[in-house]
Amino acid sequence: MRLEKTLAAAIVAVFLVVIGYFLYTSSFASAEIPPHVTGEVREIYEWAKTPEGKLLLEEIPCYCGCKYEGHKHAGHCFWKDDGTFDKHGITCSVCLDIAKKARKSLLEGKSACYIRNDIDEFYKPNAHLGTLTPMPEGCSAGS
């Protein structure tokens, strides 16, 4: 009986530590990319913070449903408006895919209008989950 109580107490303690860590790291605001973010994901975070990456991602909706978390565009999946890190892009393949498509198209010389419409068309089945991101100035749907 005593062993069971000790084991139960240890499980509860581990659970509380994990919850505490999650709450602590969720509220930690930093303008830096954490060291555990590496490889292609880190490259996307770095690009999303550049002026051209930031501007483009602010003109593209995200289609993963993060609008329910308060996101207004694909850029919010990586960086908050105050310039602090948002961990959402680490774990969301939709967010990462949108940013990768946008960056690749931009490097190929595609316009913001083309990129926006291409991503909108690709994610059309998820339109109900999309952020309400306005079209870039001078663009229209399908142009």
Secondary structure as the mmCIF struct_conf table of DSSP 4:
data_model
#
loop_
_struct_conf.conf_type_id
_struct_conf.id
_struct_conf.beg_label_comp_id
_struct_conf.beg_label_asym_id
_struct_conf.beg_label_seq_id
_struct_conf.end_label_comp_id
_struct_conf.end_label_asym_id
_struct_conf.end_label_seq_id
HELX_RH_AL_P HELX_RH_AL_P1 ARG A 2 SER A 27
BEND BEND1 ALA A 31 GLU A 32
TURN_TY1_P TURN_TY1_P1 PRO A 35 HIS A 36
HELX_RH_AL_P HELX_RH_AL_P2 GLY A 39 LYS A 49
BEND BEND2 THR A 50 THR A 50
HELX_RH_AL_P HELX_RH_AL_P3 PRO A 51 LEU A 57
TURN_TY1_P TURN_TY1_P2 GLU A 58 GLU A 59
BEND BEND3 ILE A 60 ILE A 60
BEND BEND4 CYS A 64 GLY A 65
HELX_RH_3T_P HELX_RH_3T_P1 CYS A 66 GLU A 69
TURN_TY1_P TURN_TY1_P3 GLY A 70 GLY A 70
BEND BEND5 HIS A 73 HIS A 73
HELX_RH_3T_P HELX_RH_3T_P2 ALA A 74 CYS A 77
TURN_TY1_P TURN_TY1_P4 PHE A 78 PHE A 78
STRN STRN1 TRP A 79 TRP A 79
TURN_TY1_P TURN_TY1_P5 ASP A 81 ASP A 82
BEND BEND6 GLY A 83 GLY A 83
STRN STRN2 PHE A 85 PHE A 85
TURN_TY1_P TURN_TY1_P6 LYS A 87 LYS A 87
HELX_RH_AL_P HELX_RH_AL_P4 HIS A 88 THR A 91
HELX_RH_AL_P HELX_RH_AL_P5 SER A 93 LEU A 107
TURN_TY1_P TURN_TY1_P7 GLU A 108 GLY A 109
HELX_RH_AL_P HELX_RH_AL_P6 ALA A 112 PHE A 122
TURN_TY1_P TURN_TY1_P8 TYR A 123 TYR A 123
HELX_RH_3T_P HELX_RH_3T_P3 LYS A 124 LEU A 129
BEND BEND7 GLY A 130 GLY A 130
HELX_LH_PP_P HELX_LH_PP_P1 THR A 133 PRO A 136
TURN_TY1_P TURN_TY1_P9 GLU A 137 GLY A 138
TURN_TY1_P TURN_TY1_P10 ALA A 141 GLY A 142
#
